[in-house]
Amino acid sequence: MGINTIEKDLFFSLLNTNTCNVLVILDGVDQLEQLNAMAKETQWFGYGSRILITTQDQRLLSAHGISHIYKLNLPATDEALQIFCLYAFGQKFPHDGFKKLAMEFTQLAGELPLGLRVMGSYLRGMSLGEWEDALPRLRTSLDGEIGEIERTLRFSYDALSDKDKALFLHIACLFHGFRADHVKQWLANSGLDVNHGLEVLTRKSLITSNVGFLGMHSLLQQLGVDIVRKESIREPGKRQFLVDVDDIADVITDNAGTGTILGIMLNISKIEDALVVEESVFDGMTNLQFLIFHHCLRDKLGLNCLPRKLRLLHWDYCPLRVWPSTFSTKFLVELIMRGSKFEKLWEGIQSLKNLKRIDLSDARSMKDIPDLSNATNLESLLLSFCTSLLEIPSSVGNCTSLKTLDLSCTSLVNLPSSICNATSLEKLITTNIQELNLSSTAIEEMPSSLRLWSCLYKLEMQRCRSLKVFPPVPEGIEELDLSDTLIEQVPPWIENLSQLRHLAMFRCWKLDNVSLSRISKMVGVSCMQITRGDKDTSRYVEVNIRWFSDFLNQWTLQTDMLQICLPETVYISPLSLFFIRNDFKTIPDYIKQLPQLKQLSLYECPSLVSLPQPPDSLSSLDAENCVSLETIDGSFHNPDIRLNFLNCVKLNHEARELIQTSVCKHAILPAGEVSGHFIHRATGGSITIHLKERHLPMFLKFKACLLMIDDEGDVDEEDDDYDEEVIVYGDYDTYPHSDHYKKQDTMRLSCRVDGKQNGVTIRYGSSVHILPTPRAFTDHIYVFEASFSLDECSNPEGESELVFDFKVHDYFWVIKECGLQLLELPHVHETTDEMFR
């Protein structure tokens, strides 16, 4: 925003001579003085005036006392494609053959309107071949014909201080997508004032922080990479950061690295040719601080040294077998070498005061962990799948800041004595160790001193197949996974674990019923998962229970444990039971003893043959895909119940008739004809009823029965002005485990009711129903009840007719027959304004 004195004087003269309200737009404000000069006081403007200010620096708005702030988000992907196409083709969609490339360029522009406009305008009129030729260069450079993008973005970069510019380049080239707290640790003592710098870059909209991870728009990243590239165009070894695959390959092959290089990020899988690496490749990179190699080099190699100033060493599947003897860990903050070939890292005691994280997961040749005596600031040690690892050093007891220790899938038999004995444990108690993963280890019993780990909130010991005794966890434990162990008893003191929220003991086949009764006292556990299974087979019957007391509870139990383990709160709380893919022939009798049962799912229970009388409290019964179900022994009395018998093809005639004629909110089931219970019937999806009653009520209620058949039909793409509520048939969103239920395709069914009286058509109501799609070649019936108002009827005593139109909006399904019953509602409050309920 720039304005000279003459323009400013003219601006204020207009304000002073015009008392009408005005619209003022101040675009691109980047200094507080501009706001003070142009809009310091609201009294300068007439009543009702509006002032719109755009800026990249939110601090300016806050400093000026502006509270109504709107953050402009990027357009959605489809909208961005339309914007790009408007500039590239003069229309909202691409020409034939250009769609894939148009989507690539839209993605390249990062959905930024500036980039969409500039790139679209540049490509307009070019042939398909010219588009393909332009794509590689536009991926790597913002200059030339699209230089407007660089000039616009560069303006914000140039306004930064030198320290903030340096931080911007670090993020653009290396740290986009990394955790902000890790970046702060990597750049500690770098002189960049990282905390303040991140605030500045965020405030100026140059970076974002989403759930603690740093983000930067793709065009801003490209700007940063371009700035670094121009530091030394012909000699990449003299740049601060190397991120281009070809440039890095040249520097490594030619051994052309220099002390200028601060960071390298390379996805080695993108290098097509074999990469020749000299032993002295890092000798000249004396200031290298950040080395990030994704994937592995194809060939064996040996290194004379690694740069002594390394802060971040991330090298997955490193082929080195011998650690460089001259490597210094003095500055090292993070060591990530997953899947490496090392048997051992450095020898002796190293200076590790800055080391925060070690991740050697999947290093299957690793036999020894180096001495960690000086790693007093180590927060995370991840050693999962180090299958050759038999022990960890006693020096781990000195890691007084350790929060996460993952020893899963190792050959570890015992915890190191430095952890287990009380003397060293005092150090661990002060370390705030929070997570311990010992999954798939050979541990038989945990030491009693574990109970003193007051900060431990998560313990994972699943698949510890030698574990026989419930571990003595501290009272503050919150998450405990003991699945696939040989634990036999739940201890009495489990009732004291007041903070426990998640307990998993899947397939603990030795558990006894006596100790399981203690589970019923665990009223604070919101997620409980206990099953025995069978030591020889995975076939067992489990049920998922959900209820709401003070919070949502979701328990999974083996069916025969229900009466033993359920707490008393389930008998006084609305309850849902999910028997999903169970192999029983009838549901257990004790379900009748649950007076608050609201939802019962028997989804895809292939052996279920009959259903007993359901409790009157039930409002949802789902027996979808119960392909053996034949009989229903009882009836349904709750008028709000929803019944799903989709694909239950063996239902006998009595069961089908019961479902169609029962009072319910809606029902779906396989059937070949509409029940004779429905007085008004018609072929197709439209039915007309002539009314001759002289005193019609204000509201009428009807029940519809629609026979849908699998027969390719026409799909009406228009909405037909269905302005009422959308009714979703299924309860699938409430299902406890997404892996237990794959949501079927759905189809849309619409219903519209019109009245005709004295030649005038009146719209009484409409609705849209979202239904699961039945299996092919199985005719299904859909039954539902609804009500509508007659308050628009001009002469309720005159002869009239009602027209009900039903339509399935699907390519393969049509309505073959419909049936209807009209039900009078004599006692409906006149304040009711719903046409359909």
ChimeraX attribute file (.defattr): number of C-alpha atoms within 10 A of each C-alpha:
attribute: neighborCount
match mode: 1-to-1
recipient: residues
	/A:1	11
	/A:2	9
	/A:3	9
	/A:4	7
	/A:5	8
	/A:6	8
	/A:7	11
	/A:8	12
	/A:9	11
	/A:10	11
	/A:11	12
	/A:12	14
	/A:13	11
	/A:14	10
	/A:15	16
	/A:16	12
	/A:17	8
	/A:18	12
	/A:19	11
	/A:20	11
	/A:21	13
	/A:22	15
	/A:23	10
	/A:24	14
	/A:25	11
	/A:26	16
	/A:27	12
	/A:28	13
	/A:29	18
	/A:30	19
	/A:31	13
	/A:32	14
	/A:33	13
	/A:34	16
	/A:35	17
	/A:36	11
	/A:37	10
	/A:38	15
	/A:39	17
	/A:40	14
	/A:41	11
	/A:42	11
	/A:43	8
	/A:44	13
	/A:45	21
	/A:46	15
	/A:47	12
	/A:48	10
	/A:49	13
	/A:50	14
	/A:51	13
	/A:52	9
	/A:53	16
	/A:54	18
	/A:55	17
	/A:56	17
	/A:57	19
	/A:58	17
	/A:59	17
	/A:60	20
	/A:61	19
	/A:62	12
	/A:63	10
	/A:64	15
	/A:65	10
	/A:66	12
	/A:67	9
	/A:68	7
	/A:69	11
	/A:70	7
	/A:71	8
	/A:72	7
	/A:73	7
	/A:74	12
	/A:75	15
	/A:76	10
	/A:77	14
	/A:78	13
	/A:79	13
	/A:80	22
	/A:81	23
	/A:82	23
	/A:83	23
	/A:84	31
	/A:85	25
	/A:86	19
	/A:87	19
	/A:88	25
	/A:89	18
	/A:90	15
	/A:91	13
	/A:92	17
	/A:93	18
	/A:94	20
	/A:95	13
	/A:96	8
	/A:97	9
	/A:98	14
	/A:99	13
	/A:100	11
	/A:101	15
	/A:102	22
	/A:103	19
	/A:104	13
	/A:105	22
	/A:106	25
	/A:107	17
	/A:108	18
	/A:109	25
	/A:110	20
	/A:111	24
	/A:112	20
	/A:113	16
	/A:114	16
	/A:115	23
	/A:116	27
	/A:117	19
	/A:118	19
	/A:119	23
	/A:120	24
	/A:121	19
	/A:122	15
	/A:123	19
	/A:124	15
	/A:125	12
	/A:126	13
	/A:127	11
	/A:128	14
	/A:129	8
	/A:130	11
	/A:131	17
	/A:132	13
	/A:133	11
	/A:134	13
	/A:135	14
	/A:136	10
	/A:137	11
	/A:138	18
	/A:139	13
	/A:140	13
	/A:141	17
	/A:142	20
	/A:143	15
	/A:144	9
	/A:145	13
	/A:146	18
	/A:147	13
	/A:148	16
	/A:149	21
	/A:150	19
	/A:151	14
	/A:152	11
	/A:153	16
	/A:154	15
	/A:155	10
	/A:156	15
	/A:157	21
	/A:158	10
	/A:159	11
	/A:160	16
	/A:161	12
	/A:162	12
	/A:163	13
	/A:164	21
	/A:165	17
	/A:166	16
	/A:167	19
	/A:168	24
	/A:169	22
	/A:170	20
	/A:171	20
	/A:172	26
	/A:173	23
	/A:174	22
	/A:175	20
	/A:176	20
	/A:177	16
	/A:178	15
	/A:179	16
	/A:180	21
	/A:181	12
	/A:182	18
	/A:183	19
	/A:184	15
	/A:185	18
	/A:186	23
	/A:187	19
	/A:188	16
	/A:189	10
	/A:190	10
	/A:191	8
	/A:192	16
	/A:193	15
	/A:194	21
	/A:195	14
	/A:196	11
	/A:197	19
	/A:198	22
	/A:199	14
	/A:200	18
	/A:201	21
	/A:202	19
	/A:203	16
	/A:204	20
	/A:205	16
	/A:206	21
	/A:207	22
	/A:208	20
	/A:209	15
	/A:210	11
	/A:211	8
	/A:212	13
	/A:213	16
	/A:214	20
	/A:215	21
	/A:216	21
	/A:217	18
	/A:218	17
	/A:219	22
	/A:220	21
	/A:221	21
	/A:222	20
	/A:223	25
	/A:224	21
	/A:225	23
	/A:226	19
	/A:227	14
	/A:228	21
	/A:229	22
	/A:230	12
	/A:231	13
	/A:232	13
	/A:233	12
	/A:234	10
	/A:235	15
	/A:236	25
	/A:237	25
	/A:238	21
	/A:239	21
	/A:240	23
	/A:241	25
	/A:242	26
	/A:243	18
	/A:244	17
	/A:245	16
	/A:246	15
	/A:247	16
	/A:248	22
	/A:249	20
	/A:250	17
	/A:251	19
	/A:252	19
	/A:253	15
	/A:254	14
	/A:255	20
	/A:256	18
	/A:257	24
	/A:258	20
	/A:259	16
	/A:260	17
	/A:261	21
	/A:262	20
	/A:263	22
	/A:264	19
	/A:265	20
	/A:266	21
	/A:267	15
	/A:268	17
	/A:269	13
	/A:270	11
	/A:271	14
	/A:272	9
	/A:273	8
	/A:274	10
	/A:275	15
	/A:276	17
	/A:277	20
	/A:278	16
	/A:279	13
	/A:280	15
	/A:281	20
	/A:282	22
	/A:283	18
	/A:284	17
	/A:285	24
	/A:286	18
	/A:287	18
	/A:288	25
	/A:289	21
	/A:290	23
	/A:291	21
	/A:292	18
	/A:293	20
	/A:294	18
	/A:295	17
	/A:296	16
	/A:297	22
	/A:298	15
	/A:299	11
	/A:300	10
	/A:301	15
	/A:302	15
	/A:303	18
	/A:304	16
	/A:305	17
	/A:306	23
	/A:307	21
	/A:308	18
	/A:309	19
	/A:310	25
	/A:311	24
	/A:312	25
	/A:313	19
	/A:314	19
	/A:315	21
	/A:316	22
	/A:317	22
	/A:318	22
	/A:319	18
	/A:320	17
	/A:321	17
	/A:322	15
	/A:323	18
	/A:324	15
	/A:325	13
	/A:326	13
	/A:327	16
	/A:328	18
	/A:329	22
	/A:330	16
	/A:331	18
	/A:332	23
	/A:333	24
	/A:334	24
	/A:335	20
	/A:336	19
	/A:337	22
	/A:338	24
	/A:339	23
	/A:340	22
	/A:341	18
	/A:342	21
	/A:343	18
	/A:344	15
	/A:345	17
	/A:346	17
	/A:347	11
	/A:348	8
	/A:349	12
	/A:350	17
	/A:351	15
	/A:352	21
	/A:353	18
	/A:354	21
	/A:355	26
	/A:356	22
	/A:357	22
	/A:358	20
	/A:359	20
	/A:360	24
	/A:361	25
	/A:362	22
	/A:363	25
	/A:364	21
	/A:365	17
	/A:366	24
	/A:367	18
	/A:368	17
	/A:369	19
	/A:370	17
	/A:371	19
	/A:372	23
	/A:373	18
	/A:374	19
	/A:375	25
	/A:376	20
	/A:377	19
	/A:378	26
	/A:379	21
	/A:380	21
	/A:381	22
	/A:382	21
	/A:383	27
	/A:384	25
	/A:385	24
	/A:386	25
	/A:387	21
	/A:388	17
	/A:389	23
	/A:390	16
	/A:391	17
	/A:392	21
	/A:393	16
	/A:394	16
	/A:395	19
	/A:396	25
	/A:397	25
	/A:398	22
	/A:399	22
	/A:400	21
	/A:401	20
	/A:402	25
	/A:403	19
	/A:404	20
	/A:405	20
	/A:406	21
	/A:407	28
	/A:408	26
	/A:409	24
	/A:410	24
	/A:411	18
	/A:412	21
	/A:413	15
	/A:414	17
	/A:415	18
	/A:416	16
	/A:417	18
	/A:418	20
	/A:419	22
	/A:420	18
	/A:421	15
	/A:422	16
	/A:423	12
	/A:424	17
	/A:425	20
	/A:426	16
	/A:427	17
	/A:428	26
	/A:429	18
	/A:430	14
	/A:431	22
	/A:432	19
	/A:433	23
	/A:434	18
	/A:435	20
	/A:436	20
	/A:437	21
	/A:438	24
	/A:439	25
	/A:440	23
	/A:441	26
	/A:442	19
	/A:443	19
	/A:444	18
	/A:445	16
	/A:446	18
	/A:447	16
	/A:448	14
	/A:449	15
	/A:450	18
	/A:451	16
	/A:452	17
	/A:453	22
	/A:454	18
	/A:455	19
	/A:456	24
	/A:457	21
	/A:458	20
	/A:459	22
	/A:460	21
	/A:461	24
	/A:462	23
	/A:463	23
	/A:464	24
	/A:465	20
	/A:466	17
	/A:467	22
	/A:468	18
	/A:469	16
	/A:470	17
	/A:471	21
	/A:472	17
	/A:473	24
	/A:474	20
	/A:475	21
	/A:476	18
	/A:477	23
	/A:478	19
	/A:479	19
	/A:480	21
	/A:481	20
	/A:482	25
	/A:483	25
	/A:484	25
	/A:485	26
	/A:486	21
	/A:487	23
	/A:488	18
	/A:489	17
	/A:490	20
	/A:491	15
	/A:492	12
	/A:493	10
	/A:494	17
	/A:495	17
	/A:496	13
	/A:497	17
	/A:498	15
	/A:499	15
	/A:500	24
	/A:501	18
	/A:502	19
	/A:503	19
	/A:504	21
	/A:505	23
	/A:506	22
	/A:507	23
	/A:508	25
	/A:509	20
	/A:510	16
	/A:511	19
	/A:512	14
	/A:513	15
	/A:514	10
	/A:515	15
	/A:516	18
	/A:517	17
	/A:518	19
	/A:519	20
	/A:520	16
	/A:521	15
	/A:522	19
	/A:523	17
	/A:524	17
	/A:525	22
	/A:526	19
	/A:527	18
	/A:528	22
	/A:529	20
	/A:530	24
	/A:531	24
	/A:532	23
	/A:533	19
	/A:534	13
	/A:535	12
	/A:536	7
	/A:537	7
	/A:538	10
	/A:539	11
	/A:540	15
	/A:541	18
	/A:542	24
	/A:543	23
	/A:544	22
	/A:545	23
	/A:546	23
	/A:547	23
	/A:548	16
	/A:549	15
	/A:550	7
	/A:551	10
	/A:552	11
	/A:553	19
	/A:554	19
	/A:555	22
	/A:556	23
	/A:557	21
	/A:558	19
	/A:559	17
	/A:560	15
	/A:561	18
	/A:562	18
	/A:563	12
	/A:564	15
	/A:565	21
	/A:566	20
	/A:567	16
	/A:568	11
	/A:569	14
	/A:570	20
	/A:571	15
	/A:572	14
	/A:573	17
	/A:574	19
	/A:575	23
	/A:576	22
	/A:577	23
	/A:578	21
	/A:579	22
	/A:580	22
	/A:581	21
	/A:582	21
	/A:583	16
	/A:584	15
	/A:585	15
	/A:586	14
	/A:587	16
	/A:588	12
	/A:589	9
	/A:590	9
	/A:591	16
	/A:592	14
	/A:593	10
	/A:594	16
	/A:595	17
	/A:596	19
	/A:597	25
	/A:598	20
	/A:599	22
	/A:600	20
	/A:601	23
	/A:602	23
	/A:603	22
	/A:604	23
	/A:605	23
	/A:606	19
	/A:607	16
	/A:608	22
	/A:609	19
	/A:610	16
	/A:611	17
	/A:612	16
	/A:613	13
	/A:614	18
	/A:615	20
	/A:616	17
	/A:617	19
	/A:618	22
	/A:619	20
	/A:620	24
	/A:621	21
	/A:622	24
	/A:623	25
	/A:624	22
	/A:625	21
	/A:626	24
	/A:627	20
	/A:628	19
	/A:629	26
	/A:630	19
	/A:631	18
	/A:632	19
	/A:633	11
	/A:634	13
	/A:635	16
	/A:636	21
	/A:637	16
	/A:638	17
	/A:639	14
	/A:640	16
	/A:641	22
	/A:642	23
	/A:643	23
	/A:644	26
	/A:645	25
	/A:646	25
	/A:647	26
	/A:648	24
	/A:649	19
	/A:650	16
	/A:651	23
	/A:652	14
	/A:653	11
	/A:654	12
	/A:655	18
	/A:656	22
	/A:657	16
	/A:658	15
	/A:659	22
	/A:660	25
	/A:661	16
	/A:662	17
	/A:663	20
	/A:664	22
	/A:665	20
	/A:666	24
	/A:667	25
	/A:668	29
	/A:669	27
	/A:670	22
	/A:671	24
	/A:672	16
	/A:673	17
	/A:674	24
	/A:675	20
	/A:676	12
	/A:677	14
	/A:678	17
	/A:679	10
	/A:680	15
	/A:681	22
	/A:682	15
	/A:683	12
	/A:684	18
	/A:685	20
	/A:686	19
	/A:687	19
	/A:688	17
	/A:689	15
	/A:690	12
	/A:691	14
	/A:692	13
	/A:693	12
	/A:694	11
	/A:695	10
	/A:696	17
	/A:697	16
	/A:698	19
	/A:699	20
	/A:700	18
	/A:701	17
	/A:702	15
	/A:703	20
	/A:704	23
	/A:705	26
	/A:706	27
	/A:707	26
	/A:708	26
	/A:709	21
	/A:710	19
	/A:711	16
	/A:712	11
	/A:713	14
	/A:714	13
	/A:715	14
	/A:716	12
	/A:717	8
	/A:718	8
	/A:719	10
	/A:720	10
	/A:721	9
	/A:722	15
	/A:723	12
	/A:724	16
	/A:725	14
	/A:726	15
	/A:727	16
	/A:728	14
	/A:729	18
	/A:730	17
	/A:731	14
	/A:732	16
	/A:733	10
	/A:734	11
	/A:735	17
	/A:736	18
	/A:737	13
	/A:738	11
	/A:739	8
	/A:740	12
	/A:741	15
	/A:742	9
	/A:743	12
	/A:744	12
	/A:745	10
	/A:746	16
	/A:747	17
	/A:748	17
	/A:749	20
	/A:750	19
	/A:751	19
	/A:752	21
	/A:753	20
	/A:754	16
	/A:755	22
	/A:756	16
	/A:757	17
	/A:758	11
	/A:759	8
	/A:760	9
	/A:761	13
	/A:762	16
	/A:763	15
	/A:764	20
	/A:765	21
	/A:766	23
	/A:767	21
	/A:768	21
	/A:769	18
	/A:770	16
	/A:771	19
	/A:772	19
	/A:773	17
	/A:774	24
	/A:775	15
	/A:776	12
	/A:777	11
	/A:778	17
	/A:779	22
	/A:780	27
	/A:781	26
	/A:782	22
	/A:783	26
	/A:784	19
	/A:785	22
	/A:786	16
	/A:787	20
	/A:788	19
	/A:789	20
	/A:790	19
	/A:791	12
	/A:792	12
	/A:793	17
	/A:794	12
	/A:795	13
	/A:796	18
	/A:797	13
	/A:798	15
	/A:799	14
	/A:800	19
	/A:801	16
	/A:802	19
	/A:803	18
	/A:804	20
	/A:805	17
	/A:806	23
	/A:807	21
	/A:808	24
	/A:809	19
	/A:810	20
	/A:811	14
	/A:812	17
	/A:813	23
	/A:814	24
	/A:815	23
	/A:816	19
	/A:817	21
	/A:818	28
	/A:819	25
	/A:820	24
	/A:821	16
	/A:822	16
	/A:823	14
	/A:824	14
	/A:825	13
	/A:826	11
	/A:827	9
	/A:828	11
	/A:829	9
	/A:830	10
	/A:831	6
	/A:832	9
	/A:833	9
	/A:834	12
	/A:835	20
	/A:836	17
	/A:837	13
